[in-house]
Amino acid sequence: MTLRQKQSRFAHMVALLVLHAEQLGYEVTYGDAFRSPRVRYGLKTSLHRSRLAVDLNLFKGGRYLSSTKAHEPLGLYWESIGGTWGGRFDDGNHYSLEHRGVK
């Protein structure tokens, strides 16, 4: 699968994740999505630079939920549709699609 094909698949998966979050009574906003190579923070191998990762801000009842535990229902769903969830490496609001061995 080419990078562009993976980017399309990832965009579709994110749409499914957002809809799933809404079904569970959450609201989400985007945190980091695309990270330009000009940005001087984060890893050079970050999937954000390849448009294959997004950080989501999670809310329930208007309250911001920042813990990895709060993201767990979404993380488990994300994994079930083929993604990599950052909660497995202490970055609970991170959702990505593996590319060339990078999660």
N, C-alpha and C positions, 0 to 999 in steps of 0.2 A: 504494500500500500504506500502510495506517495505521501509526502508531507501534506500537500494540498488536500488529498483525499482524507487524511487523518483530521485535518482542521475542520472539514465539513462534518465528519462523523462527530468530532468533539462538540461542535456548535449544536448539533442535533441532541446529543446527550445532555448538554447543559440545559437546553429547553425542557427536556424530560425531567431533569432534576428540579428545576424551578417549579414546574407544574406539580411534581410530587410533593415538594415543600408546601405549596399552597394547599394541597389536599390534606396535609397533616396539620394545617392551621398556622403555618409559619409565613412570614414575609421575608424576602431576601432583597438585598441590594448588592451591587458589585463593589468589591474592593479592587485589588490588583487583578487586571486581566492581561492585556498586552503590555509588555515591558520593553520599551525601545532599547536597543543596544547602547544608545547614548546615556541611558540611566546608569548611574554609578553604584547602585546597590543590588544586592542579590547575586546569585551565582551566574557565571557566564553560560553555564549549561542549563539555566532555568528554562523550564517548558513554557513559562510566561513569554519568553522571547520568541518562541516558535508558535505562539497562539494555540497552545495545547494545555493551558492551565488557567484557572480562575480562582480567586479567593472571594468567597461569599460572606457578606455580613448577614447575620441571622437575627430575626426579631420574632417575638411572640407576644401578643397583647400589647404591642408598642414598645416592649422592653428589649433592648439589645442583649443578645446571648453570645458571649465570647468564648465560652469554654469548649474544649474538644468534646466533652461529654454531651453538650447540647447539640453538637453537629452529628453525633453518632447515628441517629436514625437516617439522616441524609447520606452519611458516609457509607453505611451498609448498603443502601439502595444504589449509590454510585458504583460501588464495587460489583453489585449484582448485574449491572449493565455494562461492565467491562472497564471501568475507570480505576484509577489509583486514588485512594483517599489519604490525605495528609495526616489524618488522625493516627495513622500507623507509625508516623515519625514526628509526633508532637507539633503538628501544624494543622489543627482540626478544621480550619475553614478553607483548606486548600483541596481543590479537586482537579485532577489532571488525567491525561491520557499518555501512557508510556510511549516513548519514541527513542529508538536506538539505545535501549537499555536505561534511559533516564526516566525516573518516576517523578 
